Amino acid sequence: MKRLKEIFRIINISQIIDFIFFPIILLISLICKPFCKNIWLVEENSNEACDNGYIFFKYLRKERKDINVYYVINKKSKDYNKVKSLGNVIQHRSLKHWIYYLNAKKIIVTQKYANPSPALFYILHTRNILKIPRIFLQHGLTKDDAKMFYYNRTKFKLYICGALREYKYIKEKFGYPDDSVVYTGLARFDNLVLNNEINNYILIAPTWRNYINKQNDFDTYIKKYYDILSNQELVNLIKNKNIIIQVVLHKNMNKFKINCNFKSKNIKINHNHEVDIQDILNKADLLITDYSSIFFDIAYRKRGIIYYQFDYEMFRKNQLQVGYFSFENDSFGDVFDNCNDVIEKIKYYINNNFKIEDKYEKRMTDFFERKDKNNSKRILEAIERIK
């Protein structure tokens, strides 16, 4: 019943057509099979190349030219040209995508539904009809009890982990075979800048809510951040210190219109697809977020973090339940539920040259057992061990 509900949740008219024409596509794929030798596919969201998938693909194209790897992306994406420069690009949902997907030796993804047709391939994978090994690079570290990533709902061959505690939790809780969960570090950690340079750059990056469905819901939600960024004392401070505050909204919020305007030229607000999030992560001296796993990247770099959780109970009830990570005991920064405390803490970091407190720096150090530039290398080694 749960699987049926998931299928109906993600299905749309185009995917109904996919079900109808799939036998024909399958026949074409079988005919083309002799021409599809040792293909590896990498895919994030169909419109993105800015995450673990892109970083890993770039690594393979530079370090392992012997691997016949392709990246799947929409040609209309702002990231298309930077992937094209590496070669071997495939248009999402093109016939070539279908043929290569059905004949691939390895499928490497950051999203559960990264394929030509989510509803159709959900059935093919979870029912073990299609047994191509899929490697889950993740979109960010798993910290919650994310049931949508349980083994019976994904059948991933490899689940790549970025931290030791995460690895132990997923191995124990998510139902994967012993050799299917590996601790390598996330590919995008290779791209993080680890120096102590101050850039005078603050990032606000909240996660999405599945209970924000209408523009009015979004307007109410975004006002929580508008109340912070319209504080005149803070506006004056960032102007005098020449500090930029960049707000980046989650990609699932792209459908909503941003109705708030900031008078300060030092404050910028964008949807996810309008910016290069990897570049911003490397510039940020301070992160304000809520529950987004993006804070692990900032902790990896040992930068300041503030958690603004004004809807904690609702989020836990309607979206994700607590996993191994407790904000009360494990957080890498102070946790607040009102804007005034957040404003004061931002001012504290600015006035102290973005220095983080010792207790939070120790937590950041202790959390990441592995910290180097070999994450993609370890991921490749894990993939090549697949029988």
MOBELQUI-V561207 format. One record per residue. N is the residue number from 1. RES is the residue in one letter. PSI is psi in whole degrees, 0 to 359 (999 if undefined). Layout:
n->N res->RES psi->PSI
n->N res->RES psi->PSI
//
This chain:
n->1 res->M psi->319
n->2 res->K psi->321
n->3 res->R psi->321
n->4 res->L psi->317
n->5 res->K psi->319
n->6 res->E psi->320
n->7 res->I psi->314
n->8 res->F psi->332
n->9 res->R psi->325
n->10 res->I psi->352
n->11 res->I psi->149
n->12 res->N psi->181
n->13 res->I psi->316
n->14 res->S psi->326
n->15 res->Q psi->334
n->16 res->I psi->319
n->17 res->I psi->322
n->18 res->D psi->317
n->19 res->F psi->320
n->20 res->I psi->317
n->21 res->F psi->359
n->22 res->F psi->318
n->23 res->P psi->322
n->24 res->I psi->316
n->25 res->I psi->320
n->26 res->L psi->319
n->27 res->L psi->316
n->28 res->I psi->320
n->29 res->S psi->321
n->30 res->L psi->323
n->31 res->I psi->323
n->32 res->C psi->352
n->33 res->K psi->317
n->34 res->P psi->340
n->35 res->F psi->359
n->36 res->C psi->84
n->37 res->K psi->121
n->38 res->N psi->49
n->39 res->I psi->133
n->40 res->W psi->134
n->41 res->L psi->139
n->42 res->V psi->134
n->43 res->E psi->139
n->44 res->E psi->222
n->45 res->N psi->147
n->46 res->S psi->341
n->47 res->N psi->14
n->48 res->E psi->150
n->49 res->A psi->75
n->50 res->C psi->19
n->51 res->D psi->201
n->52 res->N psi->325
n->53 res->G psi->313
n->54 res->Y psi->316
n->55 res->I psi->319
n->56 res->F psi->319
n->57 res->F psi->315
n->58 res->K psi->320
n->59 res->Y psi->313
n->60 res->L psi->319
n->61 res->R psi->334
n->62 res->K psi->322
n->63 res->E psi->336
n->64 res->R psi->73
n->65 res->K psi->348
n->66 res->D psi->345
n->67 res->I psi->128
n->68 res->N psi->75
n->69 res->V psi->142
n->70 res->Y psi->149
n->71 res->Y psi->133
n->72 res->V psi->126
n->73 res->I psi->155
n->74 res->N psi->131
n->75 res->K psi->343
n->76 res->K psi->355
n->77 res->S psi->147
n->78 res->K psi->339
n->79 res->D psi->358
n->80 res->Y psi->314
n->81 res->N psi->324
n->82 res->K psi->331
n->83 res->V psi->319
n->84 res->K psi->326
n->85 res->S psi->339
n->86 res->L psi->346
n->87 res->G psi->168
n->88 res->N psi->59
n->89 res->V psi->140
n->90 res->I psi->136
n->91 res->Q psi->129
n->92 res->H psi->133
n->93 res->R psi->14
n->94 res->S psi->167
n->95 res->L psi->323
n->96 res->K psi->321
n->97 res->H psi->311
n->98 res->W psi->312
n->99 res->I psi->314
n->100 res->Y psi->324
n->101 res->Y psi->314
n->102 res->L psi->343
n->103 res->N psi->6
n->104 res->A psi->152
n->105 res->K psi->328
n->106 res->K psi->138
n->107 res->I psi->121
n->108 res->I psi->119
n->109 res->V psi->159
n->110 res->T psi->350
n->111 res->Q psi->145
n->112 res->K psi->323
n->113 res->Y psi->29
n->114 res->A psi->94
n->115 res->N psi->178
n->116 res->P psi->335
n->117 res->S psi->97
n->118 res->P psi->310
n->119 res->A psi->315
n->120 res->L psi->311
n->121 res->F psi->339
n->122 res->Y psi->316
n->123 res->I psi->313
n->124 res->L psi->321
n->125 res->H psi->310
n->126 res->T psi->338
n->127 res->R psi->6
n->128 res->N psi->28
n->129 res->I psi->321
n->130 res->L psi->116
n->131 res->K psi->25
n->132 res->I psi->130
n->133 res->P psi->125
n->134 res->R psi->133
n->135 res->I psi->125
n->136 res->F psi->104
n->137 res->L psi->344
n->138 res->Q psi->154
n->139 res->H psi->335
n->140 res->G psi->167
n->141 res->L psi->140
n->142 res->T psi->124
n->143 res->K psi->343
n->144 res->D psi->172
n->145 res->D psi->77
n->146 res->A psi->89
n->147 res->K psi->335
n->148 res->M psi->346
n->149 res->F psi->9
n->150 res->Y psi->151
n->151 res->Y psi->320
n->152 res->N psi->350
n->153 res->R psi->4
n->154 res->T psi->315
n->155 res->K psi->36
n->156 res->F psi->139
n->157 res->K psi->323
n->158 res->L psi->136
n->159 res->Y psi->108
n->160 res->I psi->129
n->161 res->C psi->151
n->162 res->G psi->353
n->163 res->A psi->157
n->164 res->L psi->316
n->165 res->R psi->321
n->166 res->E psi->314
n->167 res->Y psi->312
n->168 res->K psi->321
n->169 res->Y psi->312
n->170 res->I psi->319
n->171 res->K psi->323
n->172 res->E psi->324
n->173 res->K psi->328
n->174 res->F psi->357
n->175 res->G psi->18
n->176 res->Y psi->150
n->177 res->P psi->154
n->178 res->D psi->321
n->179 res->D psi->6
n->180 res->S psi->347
n->181 res->V psi->123
n->182 res->V psi->143
n->183 res->Y psi->105
n->184 res->T psi->338
n->185 res->G psi->152
n->186 res->L psi->146
n->187 res->A psi->320
n->188 res->R psi->347
n->189 res->F psi->333
n->190 res->D psi->336
n->191 res->N psi->354
n->192 res->L psi->139
n->193 res->V psi->126
n->194 res->L psi->17
n->195 res->N psi->181
n->196 res->N psi->14
n->197 res->E psi->135
n->198 res->I psi->128
n->199 res->N psi->358
n->200 res->N psi->52
n->201 res->Y psi->124
n->202 res->I psi->131
n->203 res->L psi->130
n->204 res->I psi->116
n->205 res->A psi->85
n->206 res->P psi->158
n->207 res->T psi->178
n->208 res->W psi->166
n->209 res->R psi->129
n->210 res->N psi->357
n->211 res->Y psi->8
n->212 res->I psi->99
n->213 res->N psi->342
n->214 res->K psi->161
n->215 res->Q psi->322
n->216 res->N psi->320
n->217 res->D psi->317
n->218 res->F psi->319
n->219 res->D psi->319
n->220 res->T psi->319
n->221 res->Y psi->311
n->222 res->I psi->338
n->223 res->K psi->333
n->224 res->K psi->326
n->225 res->Y psi->329
n->226 res->Y psi->322
n->227 res->D psi->329
n->228 res->I psi->311
n->229 res->L psi->351
n->230 res->S psi->1
n->231 res->N psi->118
n->232 res->Q psi->323
n->233 res->E psi->320
n->234 res->L psi->319
n->235 res->V psi->316
n->236 res->N psi->320
n->237 res->L psi->314
n->238 res->I psi->333
n->239 res->K psi->314
n->240 res->N psi->327
n->241 res->K psi->358
n->242 res->N psi->51
n->243 res->I psi->138
n->244 res->I psi->133
n->245 res->I psi->118
n->246 res->Q psi->121
n->247 res->V psi->125
n->248 res->V psi->117
n->249 res->L psi->150
n->250 res->H psi->149
n->251 res->K psi->333
n->252 res->N psi->355
n->253 res->M psi->6
n->254 res->N psi->333
n->255 res->K psi->347
n->256 res->F psi->147
n->257 res->K psi->137
n->258 res->I psi->110
n->259 res->N psi->2
n->260 res->C psi->138
n->261 res->N psi->139
n->262 res->F psi->131
n->263 res->K psi->332
n->264 res->S psi->133
n->265 res->K psi->349
n->266 res->N psi->358
n->267 res->I psi->126
n->268 res->K psi->140
n->269 res->I psi->129
n->270 res->N psi->154
n->271 res->H psi->159
n->272 res->N psi->320
n->273 res->H psi->353
n->274 res->E psi->355
n->275 res->V psi->166
n->276 res->D psi->101
n->277 res->I psi->330
n->278 res->Q psi->320
n->279 res->D psi->318
n->280 res->I psi->320
n->281 res->L psi->325
n->282 res->N psi->343
n->283 res->K psi->337
n->284 res->A psi->128
n->285 res->D psi->341
n->286 res->L psi->138
n->287 res->L psi->133
n->288 res->I psi->119
n->289 res->T psi->186
n->290 res->D psi->284
n->291 res->Y psi->0
n->292 res->S psi->136
n->293 res->S psi->358
n->294 res->I psi->339
n->295 res->F psi->340
n->296 res->F psi->324
n->297 res->D psi->318
n->298 res->I psi->322
n->299 res->A psi->324
n->300 res->Y psi->324
n->301 res->R psi->354
n->302 res->K psi->59
n->303 res->R psi->164
n->304 res->G psi->146
n->305 res->I psi->135
n->306 res->I psi->132
n->307 res->Y psi->125
n->308 res->Y psi->100
n->309 res->Q psi->78
n->310 res->F psi->352
n->311 res->D psi->41
n->312 res->Y psi->309
n->313 res->E psi->319
n->314 res->M psi->319
n->315 res->F psi->314
n->316 res->R psi->324
n->317 res->K psi->321
n->318 res->N psi->348
n->319 res->Q psi->283
n->320 res->L psi->134
n->321 res->Q psi->158
n->322 res->V psi->137
n->323 res->G psi->230
n->324 res->Y psi->341
n->325 res->F psi->120
n->326 res->S psi->123
n->327 res->F psi->333
n->328 res->E psi->323
n->329 res->N psi->338
n->330 res->D psi->354
n->331 res->S psi->154
n->332 res->F psi->15
n->333 res->G psi->177
n->334 res->D psi->147
n->335 res->V psi->126
n->336 res->F psi->158
n->337 res->D psi->6
n->338 res->N psi->153
n->339 res->C psi->328
n->340 res->N psi->319
n->341 res->D psi->323
n->342 res->V psi->316
n->343 res->I psi->314
n->344 res->E psi->322
n->345 res->K psi->324
n->346 res->I psi->315
n->347 res->K psi->322
n->348 res->Y psi->312
n->349 res->Y psi->318
n->350 res->I psi->314
n->351 res->N psi->346
n->352 res->N psi->27
n->353 res->N psi->35
n->354 res->F psi->24
n->355 res->K psi->132
n->356 res->I psi->153
n->357 res->E psi->151
n->358 res->D psi->320
n->359 res->K psi->325
n->360 res->Y psi->324
n->361 res->E psi->322
n->362 res->K psi->319
n->363 res->R psi->320
n->364 res->M psi->317
n->365 res->T psi->315
n->366 res->D psi->330
n->367 res->F psi->323
n->368 res->F psi->100
n->369 res->E psi->324
n->370 res->R psi->130
n->371 res->K psi->93
n->372 res->D psi->195
n->373 res->K psi->29
n->374 res->N psi->21
n->375 res->N psi->313
n->376 res->S psi->323
n->377 res->K psi->316
n->378 res->R psi->323
n->379 res->I psi->314
n->380 res->L psi->317
n->381 res->E psi->320
n->382 res->A psi->320
n->383 res->I psi->318
n->384 res->E psi->345
n->385 res->R psi->349
n->386 res->I psi->130
n->387 res->K psi->999
//
